């Protein structure tokens, strides 16, 4: 399959004009000027021509929950759903993600390994959807945040056992609920820490022995510091909350930057509504924390927390507009949703870039996203693992 377009995004903010991408099987075989690759399509090959369009890497949403429905009370809906019905709904959500240009997701909270089952279906070609890097069952203390997903553990031995079970099931990331969260009614507050330093170190050690990264859900400033000290690979939310407000600790932020820990703020597609929920002053303070992390050199990656309240599975582009609001250049925002996100997921050598040998995860859109991010909404085609999904 040969894909030709006016522009091919081959690097950060770098276009190959009048370019072409040759796909063989599930991989990119060649990238170059259209004139040089036009004769490399065999008689049985397909040529997809998109004048006045842009080819870029498929988008990556680094924080989703396919088991949640994005409604007003996703926890209640989950509790009412049997596994087979839930898996059916998850298939539909995966298709929504793919149709919005997302070819890879990281699922950071699942029940009974359903996201792993769904990823297997997708990889076999039986169900359309993005590749799913699943955490399986997230670790949380008894009664802790998202305890209803089945990952309650207490003590080092139980922590290690849960990690081993997730790894045996095929998890590509381990998730630790380092602090509380608003989704869990009557659970610990978002700023409250949930694990001892020994438990966190054991969790990270067990995952890293298997070569698998650790994602830490951490709102509280104390929890963020503990996650950094334990050696996690990504911090989710990273809102620096305290009981009284916010406390961005410069020494901890310095460690985040120096250690190369990625930060996924998991911005809601409806981020513009936050001032209505939190108040103008508090929302402005939350926004400014993300700006400060970016200015300090923290590696930010894109995610939406799809599945939680009012966060659907087609909202990544809307969430990216938050970073434009902060003043980040479009080239950097696109990196956050492609190459940088792939690096954070441990997939930087296989996806997130358009280069020979990389997986053929591609998005074709009208217009120029370096000029206008809204161009990402004008989708002409999605190619995931070499499969063309017509819009």
Order of alpha helices (4+ residues) and beta strands (2+ residues): beta-beta-beta-alpha-beta-beta-alpha-alpha-beta-alpha-beta-alpha-beta-alpha-beta-alpha-beta-alpha-beta-alpha-alpha-beta-alpha-alpha-alpha-beta-beta-beta
